[in-house]
Amino acid sequence: MAAFNSIQNIPEALLNTLNILHFTTMSEIQEKAINPILEGKDILAQSKTGSGKTLAFGIPSIMQTDTSSNSPQTIIITPTRELAEQIAVELRKVAAYKANLKILTLYGGVPLRAQADSLAKGAHILIGTPGRIQDHLAKETLVLDSIKTLVLDEADRMLDMGFYDEIVKIGSNMPRAKQTLLFSATFPEKIETLAKALLNQPLTLKVDTILDAHKIDEIVYETADKFKTLTALIQSYKPESLLIFCNTKAEVMSLTDRLHAKGHSVIDIHGDLDQRERNESVLLFSNGSKRILVATDVASRGLDIKDIALVINYDLPFDKEVYTHRIGRTGRAGATGTALSLYGPSDSEKCSYITSQAKKAEMKALRVDASFKMISQYDTLGINGGKKTKLRKGDILGTLCKEIGLENSQIGKIDITETRSYVALHHSVIEKVNKAFKKVKIKKKKYVTWIVA
């Protein structure tokens, strides 16, 4: 694979930033897409989640941003809030080399007025969901006549959600001469229709479209008692982390309660949670405070957690494309992973698309350790300060070690958002630290802390 220095006219400062972020060689989609995007071509790309497509459109967007203008120049439309936030986090890291470049997210679950105020102050790259972008257009808090590049990420998912008309309407609010980049994991007929409506003589790229059989071990189990089988699988595979998919919110909540009652460290994510709750569920899972995440398909896209050891389809997905996205949560970025699917005797016809490509295994072959429970060594401490109060990881780490007397081994991952910070701490010290913060300051400032449940 080519190195990033093969990108035409790439600034040295950007190369240094990519190097610091440990991006050294380009993925296939990056190598094929970045230079044509910089040349102004429209792109129609088929590339699965985890292939590096965010940087494929993100690097050119950042390079071509003119920070002397305060108007939006690139708009990235995504199907979910989680994906919008994930893209924003990744692009902000890469854009660190370019002073005053502003990236703004626009999605539901956050007050419209707060976003309108941010828009009024100016932003260069907008990342949002179709519904919320339309809300801002309707209220005239967003004007798109300065847009040079439109990016549609995971376009097939947006069409599945019924956003075809919204996307076309949003596109009609932009200059006709804009560049359009469409990325999709699958190419159903609706994508071809959307591409004809929006793209101008696009370069078509098909990259990494088939899940690598060597990266994800796909196995199916037939069972008349799914919960009993799930328990046996957990106690046999003993994964470090486990993502379980159900088809409904009710099933997610029910299964989470049953696993919790069995003594497992588990949390759920579904559409009834508000944005902060959804973000915290993902955060607690990714920092190891919860070892099992039970999710509806809201999490099969836009969930960027590295090193998920095992994915289990507790409920079979309704179609093959959803299955592909679900199991793509494991085996990411070159890693290997395992995906298990459970089905009942009456489901065999429904899941033929899975059984035709996955190995069928028998429960009697499992070596079950009945005493095993997925219990986390960590809990998470919340701090009511973040980027807006200039709080940094080093400040928190220094206070924990020097002021409170923790060992490095007792401190896990530290995540800092705009207004809050989260620290994974060994469960044996979390109460002590929470009490200590009633007296201890960070950089001479008092912060409220709490244990995130």
C-alpha positions in Angstrom: 0.0 0.0 0.0 1.1 3.6 -0.7 2.2 6.0 1.9 0.4 9.2 2.6 3.2 11.3 1.1 2.0 10.1 -2.3 -1.0 12.4 -1.9 -0.6 15.3 -4.3 0.4 18.6 -2.7 0.0 17.2 0.9 1.4 19.7 3.4 4.3 18.6 5.6 2.3 19.6 8.7 -0.5 17.2 7.7 1.9 14.4 7.1 3.4 15.0 10.6 0.0 15.0 12.1 -0.9 11.7 10.4 2.4 10.2 11.6 1.6 11.2 15.2 -1.8 9.5 14.8 0.0 6.4 13.6 -1.5 6.6 10.1 1.5 5.6 7.9 0.2 3.7 4.9 -3.1 4.2 3.1 -5.9 1.7 3.0 -7.2 0.6 -0.4 -10.1 3.1 -0.5 -7.8 5.9 0.6 -5.2 5.1 -2.1 -7.9 4.9 -4.8 -10.1 7.9 -3.8 -8.0 10.7 -2.3 -6.1 12.0 -5.3 -9.2 11.8 -7.6 -11.2 13.7 -5.0 -8.5 16.4 -4.8 -8.7 16.6 -8.6 -12.4 17.5 -8.2 -13.9 14.3 -9.5 -17.3 13.0 -8.2 -16.9 9.6 -6.6 -19.3 6.6 -6.3 -17.5 4.2 -3.9 -18.5 0.9 -2.5 -16.5 0.3 0.6 -17.5 -1.5 3.8 -17.4 0.0 7.3 -13.9 -0.1 8.8 -12.1 0.3 5.5 -10.8 3.7 6.2 -13.3 5.7 4.1 -13.6 8.5 6.7 -10.1 9.7 5.9 -10.6 9.0 2.2 -13.1 11.9 2.1 -11.9 13.6 5.2 -8.3 14.4 4.2 -9.2 16.1 0.9 -12.0 18.1 2.7 -9.5 19.3 5.3 -6.8 20.1 2.8 -9.2 22.1 0.6 -10.8 24.1 3.4 -10.2 27.8 3.1 -10.1 29.0 6.7 -10.1 32.7 5.7 -13.8 32.2 4.9 -16.2 31.4 7.7 -18.8 29.8 5.5 -19.4 26.0 5.3 -17.5 24.4 2.4 -18.0 20.7 3.0 -21.2 19.0 4.3 -21.1 15.3 5.3 -24.5 13.6 5.7 -24.7 10.4 7.7 -27.5 8.1 8.8 -27.0 8.2 12.6 -25.9 10.6 15.3 -23.2 8.1 16.4 -21.6 8.0 13.0 -21.7 11.8 12.7 -19.9 12.1 16.1 -17.4 9.5 15.2 -16.5 11.2 11.9 -16.2 14.6 13.7 -13.8 13.1 16.3 -11.6 11.6 13.6 -11.5 14.7 11.4 -10.8 17.0 14.3 -7.7 15.0 15.1 -6.5 15.2 11.5 -7.4 18.9 11.2 -5.3 19.8 14.2 -2.5 21.0 11.9 -4.7 23.6 10.4 -5.4 26.6 12.7 -9.0 27.8 13.1 -10.6 25.1 11.1 -14.1 24.5 12.6 -16.0 21.3 12.4 -19.6 21.3 13.6 -22.1 18.4 14.1 -25.8 18.7 13.4 -28.1 15.9 14.7 -31.1 15.4 16.9 -31.1 14.9 20.7 -29.3 18.3 21.0 -31.2 21.6 21.2 -31.7 23.2 17.8 -31.0 26.7 19.2 -27.5 25.7 20.5 -26.6 24.4 17.0 -28.1 27.5 15.4 -25.8 29.7 17.6 -22.8 27.7 16.6 -23.7 28.0 12.9 -24.1 31.7 13.3 -20.5 31.9 14.5 -19.3 30.1 11.4 -18.0 26.6 10.6 -16.1 25.1 7.7 -17.1 21.4 7.7 -20.6 20.3 8.7 -21.4 16.7 9.7 -25.1 15.8 10.3 -28.1 13.6 9.9 -30.7 14.4 7.1 -33.6 15.2 9.5 -31.6 17.8 11.6 -30.0 19.4 8.5 -33.5 19.8 7.0 -34.7 21.4 10.3 -32.0 24.0 10.1 -32.7 24.7 6.4 -36.4 25.1 7.2 -35.7 27.6 10.0 -33.1 29.3 7.7 -30.4 28.9 10.4 -28.3 27.0 7.8 -27.4 28.3 4.3 -25.6 25.9 1.9 -24.8 28.2 -1.1 -21.1 28.1 -0.2 -20.8 24.3 -0.2 -18.1 23.0 -2.5 -18.3 19.3 -1.5 -21.2 17.1 -0.5 -20.3 13.7 1.1 -23.0 11.0 1.6 -21.6 8.4 4.0 -23.3 5.0 4.4 -25.8 6.1 1.8 -27.5 2.7 1.6 -28.4 2.9 5.2 -29.9 6.4 4.8 -32.0 5.1 1.9 -33.1 2.1 4.1 -34.3 4.7 6.6 -36.4 6.5 4.0 -34.2 9.6 3.5 -34.1 9.6 -0.3 -36.3 12.7 -0.8 -34.6 14.6 2.1 -31.1 13.9 0.6 -32.2 15.1 -2.9 -33.9 18.2 -1.3 -30.8 19.1 0.8 -28.6 18.7 -2.4 -30.9 21.1 -4.2 -30.0 23.8 -1.7 -26.3 23.7 -2.8 -24.5 25.0 -5.9 -25.0 22.8 -9.0 -21.2 22.9 -9.6 -20.5 21.2 -6.2 -18.5 18.0 -6.0 -20.4 15.0 -4.7 -18.9 11.9 -3.0 -21.1 9.0 -2.3 -19.9 6.1 -0.1 -22.0 3.0 0.4 -21.3 -0.5 1.8 -23.8 -2.0 -0.7 -25.1 -1.0 -4.1 -28.8 -1.7 -4.2 -30.9 -0.2 -7.1 -31.9 2.8 -5.0 -28.2 3.8 -4.7 -27.9 3.8 -8.5 -31.0 6.1 -8.7 -29.6 8.5 -6.1 -26.2 8.5 -7.9 -27.9 9.5 -11.2 -29.8 12.3 -9.4 -26.7 13.8 -7.6 -23.4 12.8 -9.2 -21.8 14.1 -12.4 -19.8 11.6 -14.4 -18.5 9.9 -11.2 -15.5 7.7 -10.9 -16.8 4.3 -9.6 -14.7 2.5 -7.0 -15.4 -0.9 -5.6 -13.1 -1.7 -2.7 -13.1 -4.3 0.1 -16.7 -5.1 -0.7 -16.6 -8.7 0.6 -15.9 -9.5 4.2 -12.6 -11.3 4.4 -13.3 -14.9 5.3 -10.0 -15.1 7.1 -10.7 -12.1 9.3 -14.2 -13.0 10.7 -15.0 -16.5 11.8 -18.8 -16.9 11.1 -20.6 -19.7 13.1 -24.3 -20.5 13.5 -26.0 -22.4 16.3 -29.5 -23.9 16.1 -31.3 -23.7 19.4 -34.7 -24.0 21.0 -33.6 -21.9 24.0 -31.6 -18.9 22.9 -30.8 -17.5 26.4 -29.5 -20.8 27.6 -27.4 -21.1 24.5 -26.2 -17.5 24.8 -25.1 -18.2 28.4 -23.2 -21.3 27.3 -21.5 -19.5 24.5 -20.3 -16.7 26.8 -19.0 -19.3 29.3 -17.3 -21.2 26.5 -15.8 -18.4 24.4 -15.0 -16.2 27.4 -14.5 -13.1 25.3 -12.9 -9.9 26.6 -15.7 -7.9 25.0 -19.0 -8.9 23.5 -21.5 -7.1 21.3 -25.0 -8.7 21.1 -27.6 -7.7 18.6 -31.4 -7.9 19.0 -34.0 -6.7 16.6 -36.2 -4.7 19.1 -35.7 -2.2 21.9 -37.9 -4.4 24.2 -35.7 -7.4 23.6 -32.5 -5.4 24.2 -33.8 -4.2 27.5 -35.1 -7.6 28.6 -31.8 -9.4 27.6 -29.7 -6.7 29.4 -31.7 -7.3 32.6 -31.3 -11.0 32.3 -27.6 -10.9 31.7 -27.2 -8.4 34.6 -29.1 -10.8 36.9 -26.6 -13.5 35.9 -23.8 -11.3 37.2 -22.4 -10.0 33.9 -21.1 -6.4 33.4 -23.6 -5.3 30.8 -25.1 -2.1 29.3 -27.5 -1.5 26.4 -28.0 1.0 23.6 -31.2 1.6 21.6 -33.3 4.4 20.1 -35.2 5.3 23.3 -32.0 6.6 25.0 -31.2 10.3 24.6 -28.0 11.3 23.0 -26.0 11.6 26.2 -27.1 8.1 27.4 -26.2 6.6 24.0 -22.8 8.2 24.1 -22.2 7.0 27.6 -23.3 3.4 26.8 -20.7 3.3 24.0 -18.1 5.0 26.2 -18.5 2.6 29.1 -18.2 -0.4 26.7 -15.2 1.0 24.9 -13.3 1.9 28.1 -13.9 -1.6 29.5 -16.3 -0.5 32.4 -18.9 -2.7 30.8 -17.8 -5.9 29.0 -21.1 -6.6 27.2 -23.1 -4.2 25.0 -26.6 -5.2 23.9 -27.8 -3.2 20.9 -30.4 -2.7 18.3 -29.2 -1.9 14.8 -28.7 1.7 15.8 -25.3 0.4 16.8 -24.5 -1.6 13.7 -23.4 1.5 11.9 -21.3 4.3 13.3 -20.1 2.3 16.2 -16.3 2.8 16.2 -14.9 0.5 18.9 -11.7 -1.3 18.3 -11.0 -4.8 19.4 -14.5 -6.2 19.8 -13.6 -9.8 20.4 -17.0 -11.4 19.7 -20.3 -10.4 18.0 -23.5 -12.5 18.6 -26.7 -12.2 16.7 -29.2 -13.1 19.4 -32.0 -12.2 17.0 -31.4 -12.9 13.3 -31.3 -9.7 11.2 -34.0 -9.1 8.7 -31.7 -9.1 5.7 -28.2 -10.0 4.5 -27.0 -6.4 4.4 -27.8 -5.8 8.0 -26.0 -9.0 8.9 -23.0 -7.8 7.0 -22.9 -4.5 8.9 -23.5 -6.2 12.3 -20.7 -8.7 12.0 -18.4 -6.0 10.6 -18.2 -4.6 14.1 -15.5 -7.3 14.8 -12.4 -8.0 12.6 -11.9 -4.3 11.9 -8.8 -2.6 10.6 -7.0 -5.9 9.8 -7.8 -7.6 13.1 -9.5 -11.0 13.3 -12.9 -11.6 15.0 -15.7 -14.1 15.6 -19.4 -13.7 14.8 -22.0 -16.1 16.1 -25.7 -16.3 15.1 -28.5 -18.1 16.9 -31.6 -19.4 15.2 -34.6 -21.5 16.1 -35.9 -24.6 14.2 -38.5 -22.5 12.4 -35.9 -19.9 11.3 -33.8 -22.1 9.0 -35.4 -20.7 5.8 -35.1 -17.1 7.1 -31.4 -17.5 7.8 -30.3 -19.5 4.7 -28.2 -16.5 3.6 -26.2 -16.9 6.8 -26.0 -20.7 6.9 -24.7 -20.8 3.3 -21.6 -18.9 4.3 -21.1 -19.7 8.0 -20.1 -22.9 9.7 -22.8 -24.8 11.6 -21.6 -25.8 15.1 -23.1 -28.0 17.8 -23.6 -27.0 21.4 -22.2 -30.3 22.7 -18.8 -29.3 21.3 -18.5 -26.4 23.6 -16.4 -26.5 26.8 -18.5 -24.6 29.2 -17.1 -23.0 32.4 -20.3 -22.6 34.5 -18.5 -20.3 37.0 -17.4 -17.7 34.3 -18.9 -14.3 34.4 -18.0 -11.2 32.3 -17.2 -8.9 35.2 -15.2 -5.7 34.6 -12.3 -4.6 36.8 -13.2 -1.0 36.0 -15.9 1.6 36.8 -16.1 5.1 35.2 -15.9 8.4 37.0 -17.6 11.4 35.4 -16.2 14.9 35.7 -18.3 18.0 34.9 -15.6 19.6 32.7 -14.1 19.0 29.3 -12.6 20.7 26.2 -14.6 23.9 26.8 -13.0 24.3 30.3 -9.6 23.5 28.8 -9.4 20.2 30.6 -6.7 17.8 29.3 -5.9 14.1 29.9 -2.5 15.1 31.4 -4.2 17.4 33.9 -6.6 14.6 35.1 -3.8 12.0 35.1 -1.5 14.3 37.1 -4.2 15.0 39.7 -5.1 11.3 40.1 -1.4 10.3 40.6 0.1 13.3 42.4 -2.8 14.6 44.5 -4.8 11.4 45.1 -2.0 8.9 45.1 -3.2 6.4 42.5 -0.8 4.1 40.6 -0.9 4.2 36.8 -2.1 0.6 36.8 -5.3 1.7 38.6 -6.2 4.2 35.8 -7.8 3.1 32.5 -8.9 5.1 29.5 -9.6 8.8 29.8 -12.2 10.3 27.4 -12.8 14.1 27.1 -15.9 15.5 25.4 -16.8 19.2 25.0 -18.4 19.5 28.5 -17.6 16.3 30.3 -14.7 14.0 31.0 -14.8 10.3 31.8 -12.1 8.2 33.5 -12.0 4.4 33.8 -10.7 3.5 37.3 -10.1 0.2 39.0 -13.3 -0.6 41.0 -11.3 -0.8 44.2 -10.4 2.9 44.1 -13.4 4.6 42.5 -15.2 5.5 45.7 -12.0 6.9 47.2 -11.4 9.0 44.1 -15.0 10.3 44.0 -14.7 11.4 47.7 -11.3 12.9 47.2 -12.6 15.2 44.4 -14.8 16.9 47.0 -11.6 18.5 48.2 -9.0 18.1 45.4 -8.9 20.6 42.5 -7.6 20.1 38.9 -5.5 23.0 37.8 -6.7 25.1 40.7 -10.4 24.6 39.7 -13.0 22.6 41.6 -15.0 20.0 39.6 -18.1 18.0 40.5 -17.6 14.2 40.0 -19.9 11.2 40.0 -19.8 7.5 39.3 -21.4 6.8 35.9 -23.9 3.9 36.3 
